[in-house]
Amino acid sequence: MTSSTSSSPTRFLTGITTTGTPHLGNYVGSVRHSVRFSRRADVQSFYFLADYHALIKVDEPARIQRSTLEIAATWLACGLDPERVVFYRQSDIPEIPELTWFLTCVTGKGILNRAHAYKASVDKNLAKGEDPDADVSAGLFMYPVLMGADILLFNAHKVPVGRDQVQHIEMARDMAQRFNHLYGEHFTLPEAEIDDAVATLPGLDGRKMSKSYDNTIPLFTPRTQLQKLIGGILTDSRLPGEPKDTEGSALFQIYQAFADTEETAALRKAYADGIAWGDAKQVVFERIDREIAPMRAHYEALLDDPAQIERILLAGAEKARALSGPFVGRLRQAVGLRKLEAPATAKIAKSAKVARPSFKQYRERDGRFYFKLLDANGGLLLQSRAFASPQEAGRAIGALQQRPEEALATLAEHLEPVDNEGMRAATDALEALATSASGG
């Protein structure tokens, strides 16, 4: 299984669905932060345009094509360097749908039944008195598996997501663990990367800025249109001279996402001093335009040269496939999709497939982290008590794998009691894992 070490960079993977025009919320919530992050020397970044995912939501081919162009141009205009990162279009990587099928075959339907998007559709149908699965496509139902393939194909260590997307990362971990258990250690278990400092912007009506609410401000809309849209942001009825609250003010929150500490403090004071809403909106407009204007010109130039973007994406796909092609080739061997004239290879692969004891790390509803040690048949050998973080649980697992007897003694208070016979079985399993890891 691929893992992050001190000598190899941590792999981060980010995707954006090609269903519409990027807006200010996309910029401050994902693009700006991700571009800055991609410049770190200790990080290997993967950015992709999720056009397969778009097919679940959109049935307008021209819209998907246009959105792909606009989103690619946005990332590039905002400073993403395709030479430093792997920047590709999802549909240019044929290993993604192949891996999706491999994962489909090891993923329980019960797991997919619990996916938030599917449950929301079912609940909506039930509320209307309709069949639970009315208008629910297999694509919507299988969405988490496709997302799992996106992540696991490149053995990403970290996936930046909002809190509403954490479930998908947990499901990808479940798929990886199940596949690893059946076919050997092939996948890294990804972790969700949540940055609470990254802003979530309100839209024109005060709700979260979202295409679903039709309340967005397009990122690279012309200057005059940007001014008009900001002028339309919902405010209260307080008059000039009356003190105004920054708490709950969509206008202030949008400004705060662009302004530095001093600028934010100045507008906060202006609110308290009773600034007129029109003047406040002008301040917000000027500050946003100051940051966006230089990138807007680059964006428009890129839109005028779609062939250049196409070349960049195809070059990125070539870099991606240099990793995904050989990896899926190994997975094909692991699951038994092998050439018939190579019986020796088949025997070796079969012996490598023999199930081994394995750890399963997971998070419970209490928000804390646990792990289990399972035998080759999936039987429980060890059950941990709660850990405050996945890192603590991971360190405990690492100690048990590397120094079984010593770790069993030092970690006794973190493990549920096991009888003598069970402890012997657990010790034997851990020693077998340690021997396998050392190549013995």
N, C-alpha and C positions, 0 to 999 in steps of 0.2 A: 504494500500500500504506500502510495506517495505521501510523504510527510514534510512539514516545514522544518528546516534545521537552520542553525546559525549561518551556514554557508550558502543556503538557497533562499531566494526571495519568497515572501508570502504571496500567494496568488489571490487576487481580488477579482471578482467577476460582477459586471453590472450590465443589465439589459434594459432597453426601453421599447415599449410596444409601439408599432408604427400605425397608430389609429388616428392621429390628428396633428395639428400644428403645435410645436412647443410653446409653452407660456411661461410667465414669470415664476409660477410655482415650480415648474420643472427645473428652471434655472437655479433657484436658490435651494431647492430641496434635493437636487441630484447633480446636475451638470457642473455647476461652479465648484462644488466641493470635490467631485470626482476628478475633475481636470487637475486641480491643485494636488490632489492625492497621488495622481498618476506620475508625478514628477519625482516622487521619492525613489531613492536608489535601492531601498530594501523591499520594494514592491514590484510584482509582475502583474500588470493590469490587463484584463480582458473586457472589452466593451463590444456589445453586439446590438444590432437592430432586430428586434423580435418580430419579424414579419409573419412567421408561422402562427404566433400567438394572436396577431391581428386578425387572422382569418376566423377566429372564434367570435369576434365582436363585430366585424365589418364585412359586408358583402358587396362593397363597391371597389372593384379593382383599381380604378384610377385614383381613388382616395388613398389606398394603401401605397401605391407607387409614389404619389406626391408626398405623403407623410414620410416615407423612407428617405426621399431626397431632402426634405426639410430638416429631419432629425439629424441625418448625417452632416448636413451643412452646419447645423447648430453646434454639434460637438466640435467640429473643426474650427468654426469661427470663434468659439469660446476658448480655443487654445489646446485642444487635444492633439498631441503629436503622434501620428500614425507610425512613426519610426520607433517610438519608445514603447508603444503598447500593441496589443493584438486587437485590431478594430475590424469587425467583420459583420456581414449580413447573415442572419441565422439560416436562411434558405440556401446559402452557398455551401453549407456544411452537411453533406449527405449522411455523415455519421450520426447526426443528431436524431433524425427519425429512426435510424436503425437502433440506436441505444434506447430510444423511447420504447421500442417494442421489447427489447430485452428486459427493461425495467417493468413494463406492463405485465410481463409473465411472472414476476416475483412480487408484485404489489397486490395486497388484499383489497377486494372491493370495499370492505368495511372501512378501510382507511380513507378511500376516496369519498365515501358517503359522508365523512365528517368535514370535508373541505368547505371553507367558509362560503365561497362563491356558489357552489352547488347547493348547500343548505339554504342560502338566501333565496335562490330561485325556487326551491321546494316550498319554503315557508310562504313566499309570495303567492305561489299557486294555491296552496292550501287556504290562505286567507281569502282568496277569491272563489273558493269552492271548486277549484279545477283539479284535474289529475296532477299528482305531485310532480310528475316529470313532463308536464306540458311545455312544449317549446324548449326543452333542455336538450341540447345536442350532445353527442358523444364527445365532441371536442371540448365543450365546457367541462364535462365530467372528467375527462382525461387531462385537463390543463395541468394539474400538479405533476403528472408524470413527465410531460414535455418539459416543464420547468426543472424537474429533477435531472433530466438528461442534459439540459443546458449547463447545469452546475457540475454534474459529476463527470461529464466528458473531459473536462480540463482539470479535474481534481482540485477545484477551487477550495482554498482554505476559508476564505471570508466572502460573504455576500452582503453588501450594504443594502438594507431594506428598511422600510418603515415598520412600525410595530404590527400593523395589520397584515404584513407579509411573513411574519416569523413562522407561522404554521407551515408555509411551503418549504422552508429550510428544514424544519423538523421532519417533514414528510420525505424530503430528499435523503436525510440521514437514515430514516427507516428503510428506504429502498436500498441504499448502499450497504447497510448492515445485513439485510436479507440476502442480497447478491453475494456479499463477501462470505457469508455463512455457507452458502450453497456451493460456491465456485472458487473459493480462495480469496485472499486479500488483494483486491484490485482498486478499491475506491477509498479516497480520503473522506472522512466525515466532515462536511462543511459546517461552518458556524455563521449565524446571522450577525452582522455588524450593524449595530444601531447607534447612531450619533444623535443624541438628544439636543446637541447644540445646533444642528441643521434646522433651519426654519421651515415651518409649514405655513404657507401664505394663505390668508383669507382672500376670497374673490370679491367681485364687484358688489355682491349682496351680503357680504360678511361671513358666508359659509366658506368651507375649505375650497380653494381655487381648484376647479375640476371641470373637465369637458362634460362630465355627466350633468353638472348643474348649469352649464352654459353661462358661466360667470368668470371666464378667463380673460387675461390680458396677454395677447400674443407677444412673445419675447421680442421679436424683431419687427413689430408693427411700425409703420412710418411715424416720425416724430409728432406730426400733427394729430394722428390718430391716437398715439400714446397719451398725449395731453387730454384729448377728448375722453378717453376711457377712464383715466385717473380722475378727471372731473366728475365722472358718473359714479364714483365709489360711494356707497351708502354711508351717510352720516346722520347725526341727530339734528334736532331743530334749534339747538342753542345759537344765539345771535352773537355777532362780533362784540367783544368786550366781556362776554360771559365765560368764566373758566370752563374748560373742557376736560373730560377724563381720557387719559391714555388707555386705561384698562378697558378692554373690549372694543377699542377703536381699530377697525380694519385698516384705516388710512395710516395710523401710527405703526401698526404691526408691519405693514408693507415697507414703510420708510426704514424701520429698525433693521430689516433684513439687508438693507443696502448701506446704511450709514455707519460711521464709526462711533465710538463712545461719546466723543465731544459733540458730534452732530446730533446724536440721539438726545443727549442732555439738553441741547439748545431747543429742539422742537418740544421736548417735554415741558420746558419752562414757558415756551410760547403758548402751549395748550393751557397752562395754568394762568397765563396772563390774558387769555381770551382771544387768541388769534382767530380771525375769520376763517371759515371753512375754505373759502375760495383761495385765500392766501396760503393756507396749509397745503392744499392740493397742489398749488404751484411749486411749493418747496419740495414736495414729494416727487413731482414730475421732473424737476430740474436735476434732482439727485439721481434718480433712476436713469435718466437719459445720459447723464455724464458717464455712467458706467457702460451703458449699452451701446451708445452711438458708435464708438470705434469698431466694435464687433459687428454692428449692423452693416457697415460698408463691406466688410469681409464676407459676411453671410450672403449679401445680395450678389457679390461677385461669384461666389460658389454656386448659387442657384442658376446663374447664367452659364455655367460650365458643368452640366451634369456628367459629361464624359470624364472629367477629372475626378469627380467623386466616385464614379464607377471604377476607375482604375485603382483608386485608393482602397475601395472595398474588396476588389478582387485580389489585390496584393495582401490585404489582411486575411482573406480567406485562405490564401496559400500558406501563410504563416500558421494559421490555425490548423489546417489540415496536415501540416507536417507533424503536429502533435496528435490530432484526433485519428488520423488514418492508421498509424501503427498501433495505437491504443485499442481501437475497436477490433483490429486484427487479432490482438491478444485475447480480447473478450470473446470473439468468435471461436477461437480455439478452446477457451475455457468452457463455453456452453455446449460444445460438441459439433459446431459447424465447421467440419474439417474435411480436407481432401481424403478420398477413400484409398488412394494408393500409398498412404503414409501410415501403415499400421504401427510402426515403432513409435512415431510421434503420438499416436492415439493412446498407446499404452502409457507413455510417460505422462501425458496430460491427464489420463484417468487416475493414475496414482497421485498426481498433484491435487486432484479434485477431492480426495478423501477428506471428509469433514473433520474439523478440528475444534477444540474448545474455543470459545470466543467471548469477548466482552460486549455488552450492550449498554451504552450510556444514554440516559434519557432525562427529561424534565417532567416533573409531576405538576398537578394543578396547584400545589402549594408554592410553586415558583422555585423550588429547590431542585437539586440535581442528584441523580442516583446512578448506580450501575449494577449490572448483574454479570456473573460468570456462568456461561451455559456450556454444557458438555456437547459432544459431537452430535448428539441427537436432539439438542435444544432443551435438555433438562437443566433445572436450576442447581448450580453448585454453590454459589455465593451470592448474597444479596447485601448491598451496602445500605447504610443509613444515609441521612441527608447531608449534602454538601452545599455550601452557600453559593458556589460558582462552578461552571463547567471546568474551569482550569484546575480547581482543587480536586475534583473527581478524576480528571485526566491524569494528574500527578500521582494519585493513588493507584490508578490502573497501571501507569508506567512502572511504579515501584513493584507492584505485584508481578508484572511480566519479567522484570529484570532480576529481582532478588526475592523469589517467592517466599522462602521460609522466614527470612528477616522481616519482610513486609507484612506477612500474616501476623507476626507478633506485634509489630509497632502500630498496625492499623486495626487491632482487635476492637477498639472502642467504636470504630467506624463501620463495623460489619455486624450483621445480625448473627446471633449465636447459631453454631452448627455442631451437630453431634460428632463424636469421634470418627465414625465411619464416613460421614459426609466431609469432614475436614481432611481425611486421608484422600478421598476422591478429588477434592479441590486442590490439594497440594500436588497430587500426581498430574492433574491437568495443567497447573501453572508451570510445573517443571517441564512438561512436554512443550508448552508454548515457549519457555525460555530456551530450551534446546533448539527448537525450530528457528527461533529468531537469531541464534548465534551460528546457525548453519550446521549444527551437530546432527 
